[in-house]
Amino acid sequence: MDFKIKLGVAPTRRSIFSKEDALKFKGLTAKKLQKLGIDYVDIEGINEEGLLHSESDVDKIVEKFKEEKVNALFFPHCNFGSEDLVCKVASELKLPILLWGPRDEAPLADGSRLRDSQCGLFATGKILRRFNLPFTYIPNCTLEDETFERGLKNFIAATNVVKEFKKIRILQISTRPADFWTMMCNEGELLEKFGIQIRPLAMSEFANRILKLEKENDSEVRDTIRYLKSNMEICVPDNAVTRLAAMKVAMKRYTAEFGCNAVAIQCWNAMQEVLSVMPCVANALMTDEGIPVVCETDIHGAITAVMAQAAAMGKTVPFFADWTVVHPTNKNGELLQHCGPWPLSLVKKGIKAKFGGPFAFPEHLPGSVHAEIEGGEMSILRFDGDHGKYSVLLGNAKGIDGPFTQGTYVWIEVKNWTKLEDKLVTGPYVHHCVGIHSDIVPVIYEACKYIPELSPDLYDDNGEEIKKWLRG
């Protein structure tokens, strides 16, 4: 992911209000966007004002934004604005929409008003609904109000989720494990509803490339071996280190060749029969490099990981986990754990992850990672569905102390575990989730507006709190 969003900014005005004041706020808004480091394209050059106010400019603005390949639209209502023109531009481009207008000052001494920006927002919101165009708005506030920056950045992150979601292509390495019926997914429906593509790869083809990389003594494999030996406590023979390094390089090259941005791998048991390893170390390295890898051929889990990574805007990486057991002393505590696919960058400070063998399988084959990761504040989510309906389970958690366990793990506390457990058992969710050390709940909540047939499902029941936060 490039984590870059380009805004198409079309400031708007209406003729019966002050053109001079509209020009003033167009300039002030541009300066604020520049100060915040926002990448944007305006409509300067379309007309002498650089403001959307004439029917004759609609097609030219649409053409410019298409040429510039903007990812979202921002319509500052620099006075009342032209709601019909805003909707005509937006309906042609079908991109996420952001509305905002500057807080109006008191009337002038003669009782007249310069802008009525707030009233214009009411009008535009109604007509966007008529056009069936979802939109986001920043409450009517000043440019210096914290609400403006918060709303803008949340919208940009939500747009990034939408952008990445629309181009999801998952490398599926082998079939799902035969006994894991929970990992069933409807490949055709994912393509029809969301445009999500799955690129299958046979285990034999994958294994052949790994063995070839080993035989060739590939330079990238050697670099990966050096990295592993520098950053992990190695508890397995050298040939296992080489094999996992080759596996990581093979996955990386396949994703590049096929244009994939996530991987779902059958981590057992076909892999053990042909390669005699577990893939966890390779999964961890790939996820740390920005290509999330999930276990047990969990396609929905891979989709979730892409969404989490996009929402965090590159600030941190996701981790793929099992909900496993309740904390022994905390009724709202739960263990998140897996055999070891979690990124090494998340390992708790002061410890070194172990490159070892699995704890859950009798074969004791090498390849798993053993380490506790950092706690702190995090978000937990899961894209899932059945019977043609899809939603994203999401909410907040915080790391807590808990007993030592094997694999990669972290103990967390949620607001109400019993309520969350009920959602996991009664569905449409499963025992897998994705965690990330960032509060992305408002981002995913907003992004769902722009992904048809996908609903947010807040396990904290805090929808109104999220709206209050966004409203400042």
C-alpha positions in Angstrom: 0.0 0.0 0.0 1.2 3.5 -0.7 -1.1 5.1 2.0 -1.5 8.1 -0.4 -4.9 9.8 -0.9 -5.4 12.6 -3.3 -8.4 14.9 -2.6 -10.3 16.6 -5.4 -11.2 20.0 -3.7 -14.0 22.0 -5.3 -14.8 25.0 -3.1 -18.3 26.2 -3.8 -20.3 29.4 -3.4 -23.7 30.9 -4.3 -24.1 34.2 -6.1 -26.5 35.9 -3.6 -23.8 35.8 -0.8 -20.4 37.5 -0.6 -18.1 36.4 -3.4 -15.2 38.2 -1.6 -15.7 36.2 1.6 -16.0 33.0 -0.4 -12.6 33.7 -2.0 -11.2 34.5 1.4 -12.2 31.1 2.8 -11.1 29.3 -0.3 -7.6 30.6 0.4 -7.7 29.9 4.1 -8.9 26.3 3.5 -6.1 25.7 1.0 -3.5 27.0 3.5 -4.9 24.6 6.1 -4.7 21.6 3.8 -1.1 22.5 2.9 -0.3 22.9 6.6 -1.7 19.4 7.3 0.3 17.9 4.4 -2.8 16.9 2.5 -2.3 16.0 -1.2 -5.0 17.7 -3.1 -6.0 19.0 -6.5 -8.2 22.2 -6.7 -10.2 23.8 -9.5 -8.0 26.7 -10.1 -7.9 27.5 -13.8 -11.5 26.2 -14.4 -12.8 29.7 -14.0 -11.3 33.0 -12.8 -12.5 32.4 -9.2 -11.5 28.7 -8.6 -14.9 28.2 -7.1 -17.8 25.9 -8.1 -20.7 28.2 -8.9 -21.6 27.8 -12.6 -23.3 24.9 -14.5 -20.8 25.4 -17.3 -17.9 24.3 -15.1 -19.3 20.9 -14.0 -17.9 18.9 -16.9 -14.5 20.6 -16.8 -14.2 19.9 -13.1 -15.2 16.2 -13.6 -12.6 15.9 -16.4 -9.8 17.5 -14.3 -10.5 15.2 -11.3 -10.6 12.1 -13.5 -7.3 13.1 -15.2 -5.7 13.7 -11.8 -7.0 10.4 -10.5 -8.4 11.8 -7.3 -9.5 9.3 -4.6 -12.1 11.4 -2.9 -14.0 14.7 -3.1 -14.0 17.7 -0.7 -16.6 20.5 -1.1 -15.8 23.4 1.2 -18.9 25.6 1.3 -17.2 28.9 1.3 -20.5 30.6 1.4 -24.0 28.9 1.1 -22.7 26.9 -1.9 -24.4 25.4 -5.0 -25.9 22.1 -3.8 -27.1 21.1 -7.3 -23.6 21.6 -8.8 -21.9 19.7 -6.0 -24.2 16.8 -6.6 -23.7 16.8 -10.3 -19.9 16.7 -9.9 -20.2 14.0 -7.2 -22.6 11.8 -9.1 -20.3 11.7 -12.1 -17.3 10.6 -10.1 -18.8 8.2 -7.5 -16.1 8.8 -4.9 -16.2 9.3 -1.1 -17.5 12.8 -0.4 -16.6 15.3 2.3 -18.6 18.4 3.2 -17.6 21.2 5.4 -18.4 24.9 5.8 -16.7 27.6 8.0 -18.6 28.7 11.1 -20.6 31.8 10.3 -19.9 35.0 12.2 -22.5 37.3 13.7 -24.6 39.4 11.3 -23.1 42.7 10.2 -24.3 46.0 11.7 -26.9 46.4 9.0 -28.3 42.9 9.7 -26.9 41.3 6.6 -24.9 38.0 6.5 -21.8 37.1 4.4 -22.1 33.3 3.9 -24.8 31.2 5.6 -22.4 28.2 5.1 -24.3 26.1 7.7 -27.6 26.5 5.8 -25.9 25.5 2.6 -24.7 22.3 4.2 -28.2 21.4 5.1 -29.3 21.9 1.5 -26.4 19.8 0.0 -26.8 17.0 2.5 -30.5 16.6 1.4 -29.7 16.6 -2.3 -26.9 14.1 -1.9 -29.5 11.8 -0.4 -31.7 12.3 -3.4 -28.8 11.3 -5.6 -28.2 8.2 -3.4 -24.7 9.4 -2.7 -23.2 8.5 0.7 -21.2 11.4 2.2 -19.2 12.4 5.3 -19.4 15.9 6.8 -17.3 17.8 9.3 -19.5 19.8 11.7 -19.8 23.5 10.9 -16.6 24.7 12.7 -13.6 26.9 12.2 -10.5 25.8 10.4 -8.6 25.9 13.7 -11.1 23.8 15.6 -9.7 20.3 16.5 -12.9 18.9 15.0 -11.8 20.0 11.5 -8.4 18.2 11.5 -9.9 15.1 13.2 -12.7 14.8 10.7 -10.5 15.4 7.7 -7.9 12.8 8.8 -10.5 10.2 9.7 -12.1 10.7 6.2 -8.8 10.4 4.5 -8.1 7.1 6.3 -11.6 5.8 5.5 -11.0 6.7 1.9 -7.8 4.7 2.0 -9.8 1.7 3.3 -12.2 2.1 0.4 -9.4 2.5 -2.2 -7.6 -0.7 -1.0 -10.8 -2.7 -0.5 -11.7 -2.1 -4.1 -8.4 -3.6 -5.3 -8.1 -6.6 -3.0 -6.5 -9.6 -4.7 -5.6 -12.5 -2.5 -3.0 -15.1 -3.2 -4.6 -18.3 -2.0 -2.0 -21.0 -1.4 -3.7 -24.4 -1.5 -7.2 -25.2 -0.4 -8.6 -24.7 3.1 -7.8 -27.4 5.6 -10.4 -30.1 5.1 -11.8 -30.1 8.6 -12.0 -26.3 8.8 -15.5 -25.7 7.5 -15.5 -22.3 9.2 -13.1 -21.2 6.6 -15.6 -21.7 3.8 -16.1 -18.6 1.6 -18.1 -17.7 -1.5 -15.5 -16.7 -4.0 -18.0 -15.8 -6.7 -20.1 -13.7 -4.4 -17.0 -11.8 -3.1 -16.2 -10.9 -6.7 -19.8 -10.0 -7.6 -20.5 -7.9 -4.5 -17.1 -6.3 -3.8 -14.8 -6.9 -6.8 -12.5 -9.0 -4.6 -10.3 -11.4 -6.6 -8.7 -14.6 -5.5 -5.7 -16.0 -7.3 -5.3 -19.8 -6.4 -1.8 -21.4 -6.2 -1.3 -25.1 -5.8 0.9 -26.3 -2.9 3.0 -28.3 -5.3 3.8 -25.2 -7.4 4.6 -23.2 -4.3 6.8 -25.9 -2.9 8.7 -26.3 -6.2 9.6 -22.6 -6.2 10.8 -22.8 -2.6 13.1 -25.7 -3.4 14.4 -24.0 -6.5 15.3 -20.9 -4.5 17.2 -23.1 -2.0 19.1 -24.8 -4.7 20.0 -21.6 -6.5 21.3 -20.0 -3.2 19.3 -16.9 -4.0 20.7 -13.6 -2.8 17.4 -12.4 -1.3 17.1 -15.7 0.6 20.6 -15.2 2.0 19.6 -11.7 3.1 16.5 -13.0 4.8 18.6 -15.7 6.6 20.9 -13.0 8.0 17.9 -10.9 9.1 16.4 -13.9 10.9 19.6 -14.7 12.7 20.0 -11.1 13.8 16.5 -10.6 15.0 15.4 -14.0 16.4 16.5 -16.6 18.9 17.0 -19.5 16.6 16.0 -22.9 18.1 16.0 -25.0 14.9 18.6 -26.4 12.5 20.1 -24.2 9.8 18.3 -26.0 7.0 14.9 -25.0 8.5 16.0 -21.3 8.6 16.9 -21.5 4.9 13.6 -23.1 4.0 11.6 -20.5 5.8 13.7 -17.7 4.3 13.1 -19.3 0.8 9.4 -19.5 1.6 9.2 -15.9 2.4 10.9 -14.9 -0.8 8.7 -17.2 -2.8 5.5 -15.6 -1.3 6.9 -12.1 -1.9 7.6 -12.8 -5.6 4.3 -14.6 -6.2 2.4 -11.6 -4.8 4.3 -9.2 -7.0 3.8 -11.4 -10.1 0.1 -11.8 -9.6 -0.6 -8.3 -8.2 -1.8 -9.6 -4.9 -2.0 -7.4 -1.7 -2.6 -10.2 0.8 -2.1 -14.0 1.2 -4.2 -16.8 2.7 -2.1 -19.9 3.1 -3.0 -23.5 4.1 -0.4 -23.7 6.9 -1.2 -27.4 7.6 -1.2 -30.2 6.8 -0.3 -30.4 3.1 2.7 -28.1 3.7 4.2 -30.5 6.3 4.0 -33.4 3.9 5.9 -31.7 1.1 8.1 -29.2 2.9 8.4 -30.5 6.5 8.0 -27.0 8.1 5.4 -24.6 9.5 5.1 -21.3 7.6 4.7 -18.9 10.6 8.1 -17.2 10.3 7.6 -16.5 6.6 4.0 -15.2 7.3 5.4 -12.9 10.1 8.1 -11.4 7.8 5.6 -10.8 4.9 3.1 -9.0 7.2 5.9 -6.8 8.6 6.7 -5.8 5.0 3.1 -4.7 4.2 1.6 -7.9 2.7 -0.6 -9.4 5.3 -0.5 -13.2 5.4 -3.2 -15.2 7.3 -3.4 -18.8 8.2 -5.7 -21.8 7.4 -6.6 -20.3 4.0 -8.9 -17.8 5.7 -10.0 -15.6 2.8 -12.2 -13.4 5.0 -9.3 -13.0 7.4 -7.1 -11.7 4.6 -9.7 -9.2 3.6 -9.9 -8.0 7.3 -6.1 -7.6 7.5 -6.1 -5.4 4.3 -8.8 -3.2 5.8 -7.0 -2.9 9.1 -3.7 -2.0 7.5 -5.3 0.6 5.2 -7.2 2.2 8.1 -4.0 2.6 10.1 -2.3 4.5 7.2 1.0 2.7 7.7 1.5 3.7 11.4 1.6 0.0 12.4 1.0 -3.5 11.1 -1.9 -5.9 11.8 -1.7 -9.3 13.4 -4.0 -12.3 12.7 -5.2 -14.2 15.8 -7.5 -16.7 17.3 -10.0 -15.9 20.1 -8.9 -18.7 22.4 -9.6 -18.7 26.2 -11.0 -16.4 28.8 -8.5 -14.8 31.2 -8.2 -16.8 34.4 -9.0 -13.8 36.7 -10.5 -11.1 34.5 -14.1 -11.8 33.3 -13.6 -9.4 30.4 -10.2 -10.7 29.5 -9.3 -13.0 26.6 -6.3 -14.5 25.0 -5.4 -13.6 21.4 -2.9 -16.2 20.1 -1.7 -18.1 17.1 1.1 -20.4 16.2 3.3 -17.5 15.3 2.4 -15.5 12.2 2.6 -12.2 14.0 5.1 -9.5 12.8 8.4 -9.3 14.7 8.0 -5.5 15.0 5.2 -6.1 17.5 7.2 -8.2 19.9 7.3 -6.9 23.4 10.3 -4.7 24.1 13.2 -6.4 25.9 12.5 -9.9 24.5 13.6 -11.7 21.4 11.1 -13.8 19.4 12.0 -17.5 19.3 12.2 -19.4 15.9 11.0 -22.8 17.1 8.7 -25.7 16.5 4.9 -25.8 16.9 3.2 -26.5 20.2 -0.1 -27.8 18.9 1.0 -30.5 16.4 2.6 -33.9 17.1 5.1 -33.6 14.3 7.1 -30.8 16.1 8.2 -29.4 12.7 10.1 -26.1 12.7 8.7 -22.7 11.6 6.6 -21.2 14.4 7.3 -18.0 16.3 7.1 -17.7 20.1 6.8 -14.3 21.7 4.4 -12.1 23.6 3.7 -8.9 21.7 3.1 -5.4 23.1 -0.2 -4.6 24.7 -1.6 -1.1 24.9 -4.6 0.3 23.0 -5.7 -1.6 20.0 -8.7 -2.3 17.7 -10.0 -5.8 16.9 -12.0 -6.5 13.7 -13.4 -9.3 11.5 -14.9 -9.1 8.0 -17.3 -12.0 7.6 -20.7 -13.1 6.3 -23.0 -15.8 5.2 -26.3 -16.1 3.4 -25.3 -13.2 1.2 -25.0 -10.7 4.0 -21.6 -9.2 5.1 -20.5 -7.1 8.0 -17.4 -6.1 9.9 -17.3 -6.9 13.6 -15.1 -4.2 15.3 -14.3 -2.6 18.6 -11.6 -1.6 21.0 -9.4 -3.6 23.4 -6.4 -3.0 25.6 -3.5 -5.2 26.5 -3.4 -6.7 30.0 -1.1 -9.0 32.0 -1.8 -12.7 31.8 -0.1 -16.1 32.1 2.7 -17.2 29.8 1.6 -19.2 26.8 3.3 -20.6 23.6 3.1 -19.1 20.1 2.6 -15.5 19.5 0.1 -14.0 22.0 -1.3 -11.1 23.9 -3.9 -11.0 26.6 -6.6 -8.3 26.1 -9.5 -6.8 27.9 -12.7 -5.7 26.2 -15.7 -3.7 27.5 -18.1 -6.7 27.8 -16.7 -10.1 26.9 -20.0 -12.0 27.3 -21.7 -9.8 24.7 -18.7 -10.2 22.3 -18.7 -13.9 22.9 -22.3 -14.1 22.0 -21.6 -12.3 18.6 -18.8 -14.8 17.9 -20.9 -17.9 18.6 -24.1 -16.8 17.0 -22.4 -15.3 14.0 -21.7 -14.6 11.2 -18.2 -14.6 12.7 -15.6 -17.3 13.5 -12.7 -17.8 15.9 -10.3 -15.7 13.8 -9.8 -11.9 14.1 -7.3 -9.2 13.2 -5.8 -6.9 15.8 -3.9 -3.6 15.2 -2.3 -1.1 17.6 -4.4 1.8 16.5 -7.9 3.1 17.1 -9.3 2.5 13.6 -12.9 1.9 14.7 -14.1 5.4 13.6 -12.2 4.9 10.3 -13.8 1.5 9.5 -17.2 2.7 10.7 -17.0 5.6 8.2 -15.5 3.5 5.4 -18.5 1.1 5.5 -20.7 4.0 4.2 -18.8 3.8 0.8 -18.8 0.0 0.5 -22.2 -1.2 -0.6 -23.6 -4.2 1.2 -21.1 -4.0 4.0 -22.3 -3.0 7.5 -20.3 -2.1 10.6 -21.1 -4.2 13.7 -19.8 -2.5 16.8 -19.3 -5.0 19.6 -18.9 -2.1 22.1 -22.3 -0.7 21.0 -20.7 2.7 20.8 -22.0 4.1 17.5 -23.3 7.2 19.2 -19.9 7.7 21.0 -18.1 7.5 17.6 -20.4 10.1 16.2 -19.8 12.4 19.2 -16.1 12.0 18.7 -16.3 12.9 15.1 -18.6 15.9 15.9 -16.0 17.1 18.4 
